[in-house]
Amino acid sequence: MTAINFDALTQFLQSLVRVETLSSGEKPAIDLTAAEMQRLGFDRIAIDAQGNLTGVIEGGQPGPTLLFDAHCDTVGVAPGVPWQHNPFGGDIDGERMFGRGTSDMKGALAAMVHAAAAVDKIRLAGRVVISASVLEEVLEGVALSGVMAAVKPDLVVIGESTNLNLAHGGRGRAEIHLETIGRPSHSSSPQLGVNAVHLMLPAIQAIDALDLPTDPLLGPAIMALTDIISEPYPGHSVIPSRCRVTYDRRLLAGETAAGVLSQLRALPGLAGVNVTIPTGEYAAYTGVKLTSEKFFPAWKLPADHAFVQSALAGLRASGLSPELGAYRFCTNAAYSAGVANVPTIGFGPSAEGQAHVVDEYIELAQLRAVARGYQGIIEATLGQ
């Protein structure tokens, strides 16, 4: 193992932060990362039809494929909300670098690339693949499925924020639509119509009273109302004939789309309410369209699993003191672990709450530590 050039790592992260890469606009970050992989001597570099980038480090001996994934799309910067630092400046103030994506999750991507390049590959049995994936912010795991079909990993590391702890599980996410259909009338004669919003109210009350499960690792399942829309809108002198409510359902391991829908449809207050999980469709920057039902499963890997234990050993050998835990939000592991059932862990810099915020930042000490940690995971898992 050679020493990581932390100055070069920091400069690379700055270059990534200085390009805006919303979902479907990730190409600038993909191009920068591909160039950095080439400069650092990756054995193979490829960009697939969806725009995901993969870089491969081949070990000296055959063995398993260890995939590290970091998405390179970010959420936007809300207009009118003041930042103290340029969101696309990569400014360093003291021991913090500021900018959109520093924590979520260009910092992890930069660290993965430099950590893999610094490993003594002659001493590895297997190969390391670094994935810069797209469209995670809108369809968790859907683009990663293409990466996994190509590289066929045996083990996966997700770089989402864990505050340098080790995640061996994560909650999933589903989007759920409720729809009621009424009958329009002039608002001066509401008794001649059927108000679709009024039809929806018993459903909302029933869901508010719903007893949801909990998990000792993942925490409670959640059903959060995120919007309510009536039609026509604006309702100029007309009783609304349609109402749709959207819920964000945070999932626990083992929950299925059919099970979640059945639970809701059985509630007394939802008689006559149409309950569905919608399909999302987004175009990648390459023009390829990704389509998926908006149900992204939760996952858990036992704490005594060999991969969890080897990762812990590698992190401790790198001078870190990780605790075991789980993601409370949804990540690309919804596919790698939740669908593909490939052993998956999470390890990344920063706290979960540092994502999507004004003046997002990463502690430079955590950037350096996470890079060392990725090296430790590689050495402990593939090292000879």
N, C-alpha and C positions, 0 to 999 in steps of 0.2 A: 504494500500500500504506500503510495506517495502522498505527500502533504497536499492538502487542498490549497489552492491559491485564493485566499479569501478576498483579496483586493479585486481580482478578476471576477470572482463570483458576485461581489457587490456591484461592480460596473455592469455586469451582464444583467442583473436584476434591474438596475436603473434603466437600461435600454429597453427592457420589456415594459416597465411602468410608463415609459414616455410615449408608447403607442397605445391608442385607444382601441380596445378589442371587445366590443360588445358581442353578444351571441350573433352568429352569422357574419361577424367582421373580424375573425381571429387571424386572418392571413398575415398581417404584419408581425405578430408574435411567432407564428409558425415559421416564417422566413428567418427571423432573427435566431430562433432556437436551432433551426437546421444549420445555419451558418456557424453557430457556436459548437454544435456537435461535430461538424466537419473540422473546425479549428482544433478541437480537443482530441481528435483521432478516433471517433467512433468507427466501428467496423462496417456498419451498414446504416443507411439513413433512408427513410421512405415516407412519402405522403400518400395516403389512400384517397379513394374517390370522395369520401366525406370531408377530407381536409385534415384528418388526424395525422400527426407526425409521430413516427417511431424511430428511435435510435438504438442500435444494438451494440453491446460489448460482449464479445465471444470469449468464454473462458478457455483455459488451456486443456481442459478435460471435458468429456460429455457429462451432462447432468441436467437438472431441472431448469425451466425457464422462470425467472423471477421478474415480474412486471411491476414497475413503478408508474403510477398514473397521476397526472396533475392536469386539470382543465385550464385552458388559457383564455376562456371567455370571462368577462366580468359583467357585473351589473353596471348601470349607468350612473351618471352624476346628476342628481335632481336639479333642475334649473331654479335659481333663486335662493338655494341653500348655500350659505357662505362657507367656504373652506379657508382655513388659515394658511394652508399650503396648496400649491398648484397640484390638482389631482393627477396631472400627467407630467409632473416635474421630477419625480424621484428625488426630491430634496432630502438631504441628510441634515438633521438638526440634533446635535448631541449624538446619542446612540440609537436614534430612530430614523428609518427611512419612511417618508410619507408618500402616499399616492394610491390611486385606485388599483387594487389587485396586489398590493404588497403582501397582504396576508391571505387573500382569497383570489387566486392562490399561485401568483407568479413567483413568490418567494420560494415555495416548495419546489416548483418546476426548476428554477435556477439551481437550487441546492441539489436536486436529483441529478441534473446533468453534470455538474461539477463533481459530485461524489462518485458517480459511476466512472467518470473518466479518470479519477485518481486511484482507483483500485488496481492492484497488481493482477491483471487478468490471467496471467500464467498460473496463478495459484487458485483459480476458480474452477470448479467443476459444474458447468452449466453456462447459462448466459443471462445477462441483465438487459432488459428492455426498458427504455424510458419512453413514456407516451405523453405527448402534449395533445390532449383531446379537446374536442369542440362541443359547443351547445349543451354543456352540463347545466348551466343556470336555468335552462328551460325544459330539458328532457334528461333527467339524471340517468346515466348509464347507457343511453340509447346509442350514442356515438361510440362509446367504449366497446360495445358489442362487436363492432366492426374490427376494432383493434384486436380483440381477443380471438376472433375467428381467424385472423391472419397469423398471430404469433403463438397462439395456443399455450397460454401461461399455465404453469403448475401452481403458482403462488402469486398473490397480488398485494401490493402496498398502495394504499390511497393516501395522498399527501395533504388532505384537508386538515384544518387546524385541530390540534389536540393539546396545545400548550406543552409540547414535548412529552406527553404521556402516550400510552399505547392503547388504542381502541381495538376491541375485539368484537364489536357489534355496532349496530346503528339502527335508528328508527327509519322507517320508510315513509312514503308520502302518497296520498291519493287526492285527486281533485274530484269532488262530488257535486253534481248539479241536481237541484230539486226544481221542478216546474209545475205550476198550476195554471189551468186555463179557465177563465171565467166567461162573462158575456158583457160586451160594452153597452153603455147607455149614456145618455146625457147626464152630466153630474147634477143637473137640477132635478133629475128623476132617478136617483140611485137605486130605488126599489125595482126599477125595470131591468136592471143589469145584475150581474154577479161579479163582485169585486175579487179579482184574482189575488190581490194582496191579502184580503181577509181570509181567503182559502188557505193561504200559506201560513198564517199565524199559528194554527194548532200544530203544524209540523215543526216549526221553530221551537215552540214550547216543549214538544215531546223530545226533541233532540237535546234541548238544554237539560232535561231531566234524565237523559240516557246514562246508564252506569257503564262506563268503559273500563276495559281491563288495564292492568298495570304489570310491569315486568321488573324484577329486582335489578337487572342490569340496564335496561333501556328506559325505565321510568314509565310514566302513564301514557296510554294512548290519548290523543287529543282530537276534538272535533270543533274547529273554530270557524265561525261564520265570517267570511271575508268580503262578500258583497251581496246586495239585493237590488234587483233591477225590475222595474215594471214597464209595461208597454201598453199604449204608446207613451213615449217620453219625449218632450214634456207632455203632460196630460192636460191639454187645453180643453176644459169642460167635458171630459170624458172619463168614465169609470174604466180603470185598467182591466184589460181582458187577458193579460198574460203576466206572470210573475216568475222570475227565476232567482234562486238563491244559490250561491256557491259556498261550499265548505272546504276547508283544508283539513284533511284527516291524517294525523300522524299515526303511523302503523307500528305494530309490534311483530316480532318474529312469529311466523306461522300463520298470520292473517292473510286471507285471500280476497280477491276482488268479489267473488261470488258470496263469500261469507259476510263481508262488510255490507254489501247491497242487501242481502237477505235480512240482516239485523235491522236495517233501516226500514225496509219495506214492511216488516212485521209490526212496526210501531202503530198504535191506534191512531195517532194524529196524522199519519201519512197515508191514510186511505184516500185513494184518488190522486195522489201526488206522484208524478213521474220522477223516478230516482235513477240517475245514470252516472257512469264515469265517462267523461268525454275523451275524445281522441285529439291529441295535439299534433300539429304538422308544422315543421320549420325547415326552411331552406338553409343548407350549409353554404359557406362562402364559395364553395365550388359549384353551386347550383343544384347539387343533389338534395332531394327532399327526405327528411327523416320523419317518420310517422310512428306514433305509439299511443296506446291507451295510457292515460295519466294515472297509472297505478305502478308504483315503484316500491318493491317489497323491502321489509326490514330483514335483518340478518343477525346471526350470532355465531361466533366460533368459540368453542369451549376454552376456558382459561388454560387448561392443561394440554391443549393441542400442541403438537411438536413445533409448528410454525410460530405460535405465540411465544413459546418458551425460547426458541432460538433467537427470535427478534429481541426479547427481553435481555438475553445474554449478550447480544451484540450491542444493544444500547448501553448496557452497564459497562461493557468493555470500552465504550467510547467516552466514559466519564459521566454518563447521564444517570438519573435516578427516576425512571418512569414509574408511574402508577398505572394500573389497569383500569379501563373505563370503556365508555361507548359514546358514539356520536348521538346527540339528541336531534340532529337534523338529518336530512337525506343527502346521500353522496352517490358517486358512481358505483360504489359497492352494492347499491341496489341491484345492479346487473351482475357484477363479478361474483358476489356471494349470494345475493337473493334469488337470482335467476340461474346463473351458470354453475352455482354451487362450488366455486373454486375457493380454497382457503384464502381469506382476505383479512388484512389488518389495516389499521389507520395510524399514521404517525406524521405530524406536521407541526409547524411553528405557529405561535400566537394562540390566543384563546378564541373559542367559537364566536364570542360576542364582538370580535374585532372585524368581522366580515360585514360588508355592505354599509358601513357607517361613514359619516363625514369625517374627514381627516384620518382615513384609514392609514395604518402604519404597521411596520414590522420592527421589532427590536433587533438590532444587528447582532447582538449576542445570541439571540434565538436563531437567526439565519445561519450563523456559524455552527451552532450546536446541532441544528437539524441536518446540516450537511454531514457532520461527523456521525450523526446517528444513522443516516442512510448508508454510509460506508460500513458502519458496524453491523447493520442488518445484512448487508451483502456478504460480508466476511463470515458472519456466524451461520448463514444459511447455505452459502455456496463455497466457502473457503476450504482449502485442503491443508 
